[in-house]
Amino acid sequence: MRISEAELKIIEAKRKGKQTIPLEDEEYDLIVQYLNGLGFVYTHIPMETFTTSFKVKNRNKRIGVKSGFPDYVIIIPYWWVGKRHNILLFAEIKRQRKAYPTLSPAQKEWLHNLKSCNELAEVFYGFEELKAYIEALRK
């Protein structure tokens, strides 16, 4: 398996004796590599929609862009969980060790509403937490 750029940064920091907390984008790199390796179907929801353009803001509002939706939608295959059907996991990713632990009110609302639909909707502080959760689902 090929080592990603994010993993190389973590390895280099450890060699230098530094305790680094990967950025969310570095965590995303690890998540994508892991999910691709498993052959799972997933998507990242690009909600990084900050703009000063009123044209873009108005378009986003018109087409229904809502803030706070979880970062990833992951289809966990039936063969992984030992069930007759796939399950959905909505994953909100934060930096490791709760460096920025605060969820926005919109994020809390989305997670609550998704859970009320009997969906898996969780906050993960870093790639390792998400990986451990997915591994724990394995039958």
C-alpha positions as CSV (number, residue, x, y, z in Angstrom):
1,M,0.0,0.0,0.0
2,R,1.3,3.4,-0.9
3,I,1.9,6.0,1.8
4,S,0.0,9.2,1.4
5,E,1.4,12.7,1.8
6,A,-0.6,13.1,5.0
7,E,1.0,9.9,6.5
8,L,4.5,11.1,5.5
9,K,3.9,14.4,7.3
10,I,2.9,12.5,10.5
11,I,5.9,10.1,10.2
12,E,8.3,13.0,9.7
13,A,6.9,14.9,12.7
14,K,7.2,11.8,14.9
15,R,10.9,11.4,13.8
16,K,11.5,15.0,14.9
17,G,9.8,14.3,18.2
18,K,7.0,16.7,17.5
19,Q,3.4,16.1,18.5
20,T,1.4,17.3,15.6
21,I,-2.4,17.3,15.1
22,P,-3.2,16.8,11.4
23,L,-5.3,19.3,9.6
24,E,-8.8,18.2,8.5
25,D,-7.6,18.1,4.9
26,E,-4.8,15.7,5.9
27,E,-7.4,13.6,7.7
28,Y,-9.5,13.6,4.6
29,D,-6.5,12.2,2.6
30,L,-6.2,9.3,5.0
31,I,-10.0,8.7,5.0
32,V,-10.1,8.6,1.2
33,Q,-7.1,6.2,1.0
34,Y,-8.7,3.9,3.6
35,L,-12.2,3.9,2.0
36,N,-10.8,3.3,-1.5
37,G,-8.7,0.4,-0.1
38,L,-11.9,-1.2,1.3
39,G,-13.8,-0.6,-2.0
40,F,-16.6,1.3,-0.2
41,V,-18.9,3.7,-2.0
42,Y,-18.7,7.2,-0.4
43,T,-18.7,10.9,-1.1
44,H,-17.4,14.0,0.6
45,I,-19.9,16.8,0.8
46,P,-18.2,20.0,-0.3
47,M,-19.7,22.4,2.2
48,E,-16.7,24.7,2.3
49,T,-18.9,27.3,0.5
50,F,-17.6,30.5,2.0
51,T,-17.6,33.2,-0.6
52,T,-17.9,37.0,-0.7
53,S,-19.8,36.8,-4.0
54,F,-23.5,37.6,-3.6
55,K,-24.2,35.9,-6.9
56,V,-22.8,32.6,-5.5
57,K,-24.5,33.0,-2.2
58,N,-27.8,33.6,-3.8
59,R,-27.4,30.6,-6.1
60,N,-26.5,28.4,-3.2
61,K,-29.5,29.5,-1.3
62,R,-31.8,29.1,-4.4
63,I,-30.6,25.5,-5.1
64,G,-30.9,24.5,-1.4
65,V,-27.4,24.4,0.0
66,K,-27.7,24.0,3.7
67,S,-24.9,24.4,6.2
68,G,-23.9,21.8,8.8
69,F,-24.4,18.6,6.7
70,P,-21.8,15.9,7.7
71,D,-18.6,15.8,5.7
72,Y,-18.9,12.2,4.4
73,V,-21.7,9.9,3.4
74,I,-20.4,6.3,3.4
75,I,-22.2,3.2,2.3
76,I,-21.2,0.3,4.5
77,P,-21.7,-2.8,2.4
78,Y,-24.0,-5.6,3.7
79,W,-21.1,-8.1,3.5
80,W,-19.0,-5.9,5.9
81,V,-21.7,-5.7,8.6
82,G,-23.2,-9.2,8.0
83,K,-26.7,-8.0,7.2
84,R,-29.0,-8.4,4.2
85,H,-28.7,-4.7,3.3
86,N,-26.2,-1.9,3.2
87,I,-26.2,0.8,5.9
88,L,-25.4,4.5,5.7
89,L,-22.9,6.3,7.8
90,F,-22.9,10.1,8.0
91,A,-19.5,11.2,9.3
92,E,-18.6,14.6,10.6
93,I,-14.8,14.9,10.8
94,K,-13.0,17.1,13.3
95,R,-9.4,17.3,14.1
96,Q,-7.7,14.8,16.4
97,R,-7.8,15.2,20.1
98,K,-10.7,17.5,19.9
99,A,-8.5,20.4,18.8
100,Y,-11.6,22.2,17.6
101,P,-14.4,20.2,19.3
102,T,-17.2,22.6,18.8
103,L,-20.1,21.6,16.5
104,S,-22.1,24.4,15.0
105,P,-25.9,24.5,15.8
106,A,-26.5,23.5,12.2
107,Q,-24.2,20.5,12.5
108,K,-25.9,19.4,15.7
109,E,-29.3,19.7,14.1
110,W,-28.3,17.6,11.1
111,L,-26.8,14.9,13.2
112,H,-29.9,14.8,15.5
113,N,-32.3,14.7,12.5
114,L,-30.3,11.9,10.8
115,K,-30.2,9.9,14.0
116,S,-33.9,10.3,14.3
117,C,-34.2,8.6,10.9
118,N,-32.4,5.6,12.4
119,E,-29.2,6.4,10.4
120,L,-25.7,6.2,11.7
121,A,-24.6,9.8,12.2
122,E,-21.5,10.5,14.2
123,V,-18.7,12.9,14.9
124,F,-15.1,11.5,14.6
125,Y,-12.1,13.3,15.9
126,G,-9.6,12.2,13.3
127,F,-9.1,9.4,10.8
128,E,-8.2,6.8,13.5
129,E,-11.6,7.2,15.3
130,L,-13.5,6.8,12.0
131,K,-11.4,3.7,11.1
132,A,-12.0,2.1,14.5
133,Y,-15.7,2.7,14.2
134,I,-15.9,1.2,10.8
135,E,-13.7,-1.8,11.9
136,A,-16.1,-2.3,14.9
137,L,-19.0,-2.7,12.5
138,R,-17.3,-5.6,10.8
139,K,-19.0,-8.9,11.2
